């Protein structure tokens, strides 16, 4: 299924890159992954209201 003009492989690469960014921040800051924090940060970065 192609959505938003992306192929399946491009969507997988984008998802992988997002997880690598999350992992990098967790490792460099020495914190465990917390989904609530990640969602809040992502919404704030995208300008969304919770």
Secondary structure, DSSP 8 states (H G I E B T S, - for coil): --BTTB-HHHHHHHHHHHHHHHHHHHHHHT----HHHHHHHHHHHHT---
